[in-house]
Structures are given as C-alpha cells and as structure tokens.
Amino acid sequence: MSTNVIRFLEEDLDIHVSQMRDPNAWGGEPELFMASHVLQMPITVFIHDGDSTGLITIAEYGQEYGKENPIKVLYRGSSHYDVLQIPGK
C-alpha cells in the first residue's frame, strides 16, 4: 500500500482496514485517495464558501490521471461527503 495513504490514517493500518470491512463503515480521505487510484480518475473535493454561494476546492486526488472530468465530491463537515453534480454539466 502506498505510504501516501498511510499518512492520512490516525490509527494502525491493520485496524483501519479491519474497520473498513464493515459494510456500515464510512470512508474518508484515505478512501478517496485510494479510490482515485483504483478508478484511475481524478477526484476533486469541494466545500461551500462561507462568504458566498460558491464552492471552493479543498482537496484533489489522482491528478496524474488528468484534470478533466474529475469525480466531484462535496465535503459537508463531520467527515461527510456527497457526490456533487453541478447543474447544467
């Protein structure tokens, strides 16, 4: 496993993998990182800009697979992510 994903983990790798095997477990940053490589697709994470109605990019994964047509994800806080579809696109 890439050492890049290990830097995201707050617990032992074996414990994390065991927890992620639970079908009710939620993924986070390590899983987004690995998903970009498994899918060979870029993933861009956005958050609502508190000063406007727009979105700002807070993380990008898998940029080596290109920057066009990334999977877009909205971070909603408390480790909650939703797939983001921008209207008209």
N, C-alpha and C positions, 0 to 999 in steps of 0.2 A: 504494500500500500504506500502511496505517496507520502513523504514526510510533510508535504504541504497540508494535507488533510489532518494530520496528527496535531498540528499547531492550533487547530480550531477546537480541539477536544479539551474538556475540563476534567475528564476522568480517564481512567485506564482504557486503552483501546479495546481490550477484550470485553470489559464491562459494557462499553458503549455498543459494540457490535451485538452483544447478547440482548441489550435493551431494545435495539432497533429491530430485532427479530420479532418482537411483539407486534402483531398487526394493528394494535391500537396506539402504537408509539408515533409521535410526530417528529418529522425531520426538521433540520435547521440548516445552518450554514455549512456544516461538513457534508450534509447530504446534497445540498445544491452544488457544492464544489464537485463532488463525485458524479452527480447526475450529468453535469456538463461534459464530463469526460466519457462517461458511458454512452451518452447520446451523441457525443461529438458535435454539440451545439453550444453556442454562447447562451448564457443566462444573465439577464440584467435585472437587478433588484431596485425597485423604486420605493419612495416614501412620500407621503403628502407633504408639500412645502407649507409650513405653518404660516408663512407670510403672504401666501397667495393661494389660488386654487389649483396650482400646477403641481407637477411631480418632479422630484429630483432623484438622480441616480445615486445610490449609496453603495452598491457593490456590483462587480462584473466578474463572471466566471467563464472560463473556456474561450477567452478571446482569441486563442490560437486557431480556433475553428472559423474565424471570420467575425465580423461585427454586424453583418446584415441579417435581418430577421431573427433576432435573439428571442428566446423564450422570455417573456416579461412577467415579473412577479412583483406584487405589491406587498411590502412589509407593513403590517398593521400594528406592530408592537407586541410585547409579551410573547415573542417567538412565534407569531402567527403570520403566515404567508398565504396569499391568494394569487391564483393565476390572473394576470391583468390583460384585458383586451381593450385596446384603445378604440373608441367608436370611429367608424369610417376607414379602418385599416384591416 
